[in-house]
Amino acid sequence: MMTELPDAIVGIDAGTTAVKATVVTTGGAELGTARVPVPVARSGRGHAEQSMTDVWDAVTETVRAALTAAGEVRVRALGVTGQGDGAWLLDEHHEPAGPAVLWLDGRAADRVERWERDGRAEAVRRATGSSLFPGALPVLLDELAHTDEGLLARARHQANCKDWIRLRLTGVLETDASEASRTYLDVATGDYSTTLLDALGHQRFAAWLPPIAPPGSHRPLTARAATALGLPAGLPVVTGLVDTAAAGVGLGVTEPGQVYSILGTTAFLGTVRASADELRTNVGITVATGEEHAVLECLCPMSGTPNLDWVRTTLGLRDADWDTIERQAGAVPPGAGGVLYLPYGAESGERAPFADVHASAAWLGLSTETGAGQLLRAVYEGLALSLRECRDALGAPGANGTIRLCGGAATSGLLCQIVADVTGAVVERAVAAEPGARGAAALALRALSGTGLAEAAAAFVGELDVFTPDPEATAAHDAQFRTFTAVRDAVRPHWPALRALR
């Protein structure tokens, strides 16, 4: 008797350091996952670039591996998401004009400062609802016009990471509102802003911007791409959302008032707003969702897992596994023995809950009695304190005081508990792997079935681990948080001078 193959969806998530793929049933059951690293090239001070060809090669390898792990299935659709921002420039033949300049590139930091002074940054905020940082497309294009005119001379199109992958899958270059929000989109109208392009003197770039399609629209998989992936041609490839928005869908966060956080290469904390009229901060990132007037209001600190990788190496623990490191940090009581860590280690500075291209990391409160465990715990607590400040700035306690959490660093039970204790919120951690890819798959399911977004997302959330705040620890962290912000603000005027000493 012939067994009927399960219907499945392939979700692809092209992150900054790796491409992930998951094969899930239409009911949300995971059948197979795979991950392939993609290197980030740092060829100059502040530069962060990536080969678009490497990204596409990683997509084909990852999807094939995930399908092999899944076994025999009947794939119904593909969903795609990927890292946001940066400059992914293509030539007239839709081939890479050069390496992608990534969102974490810091070469335009000085230009951001000039734009803040001369009003161009405010023009970006008025149109897009987002603050400016060095890895945003408008300021990067301005920087490249002055430092790499050869690249711009070859360029004819801008394709965000996800859109580059969909171009290779379908032969069609288009984007969605969530990606366009980070370029020149007027979030109030849903169209590219000619007013912003004029204010920045960027009229020449208007023709480079891809058409905006609804996140649930789809194009057929080409025969060439199908061969590369080992799939049938003609499968629908859904437009999707940028990675931060797709991860929210993968966590089941679709309704106004819900809050979620991603702890990856960067951190992220966002909440769903019914419309842009409800925005609470002028230093956040506003992401249009394509769901009527709904937007995500997000604060995206540059501080994420690189802080943990750095402290591991700096303390000579590179060869120690993370369980060993976390036992050492976990043996230290809340408050890290009075040690504070300012988690602003990115070369491009900080963008949330404040914007400062000179922001620098630091340990404070050290003495000759300070031990490695206290230094470690202080870094974990510094990441959580930054998230708390973001949550407070958004005025977003979360539905029922709950924050849903995912990302590479969220695999740490210690960090999840510290986030719960520092914020005083119940933390629900996604157990299922790759919520970004699962969110992309949920969007594909919605496009296929015509179900509502909340219903499609609910099928893909899966099991959640729950971390409940300890009241005594939260009280200790309340006092710590007041000192954290006060000391940080006192040091902040000296950051430019400290940067100049590097």
Secondary structure as UniProt FT lines:
FT   STRAND          7..14
FT   STRAND          18..25
FT   TURN            26..27
FT   STRAND          30..37
FT   TURN            45..46
FT   STRAND          49..50
FT   HELIX           52..70
FT   STRAND          74..82
FT   STRAND          89..90
FT   TURN            92..93
FT   STRAND          100..101
FT   TURN            103..104
FT   TURN            107..108
FT   HELIX           109..118
FT   HELIX           120..128
FT   TURN            134..135
FT   HELIX           137..147
FT   HELIX           149..154
FT   STRAND          157..158
FT   HELIX           161..170
FT   HELIX           177..180
FT   TURN            181..184
FT   STRAND          185..186
FT   TURN            187..190
FT   STRAND          191..192
FT   HELIX           194..200
FT   HELIX           203..208
FT   TURN            215..216
FT   STRAND          218..220
FT   HELIX           223..229
FT   TURN            233..234
FT   STRAND          236..238
FT   HELIX           243..250
FT   TURN            251..252
FT   TURN            256..257
FT   STRAND          259..263
FT   STRAND          267..273
FT   HELIX           276..278
FT   STRAND          285..288
FT   TURN            292..293
FT   STRAND          295..299
FT   HELIX           305..314
FT   TURN            315..316
FT   TURN            318..319
FT   HELIX           322..330
FT   TURN            334..335
FT   HELIX           336..338
FT   STRAND          340..342
FT   TURN            347..348
FT   TURN            357..358
FT   STRAND          362..364
FT   TURN            368..369
FT   HELIX           372..394
FT   HELIX           399..401
FT   STRAND          402..406
FT   HELIX           408..411
FT   HELIX           413..423
FT   STRAND          426..430
FT   HELIX           435..449
FT   HELIX           453..461
FT   STRAND          464..467
FT   HELIX           471..491
FT   HELIX           492..494
FT   HELIX           495..500
//
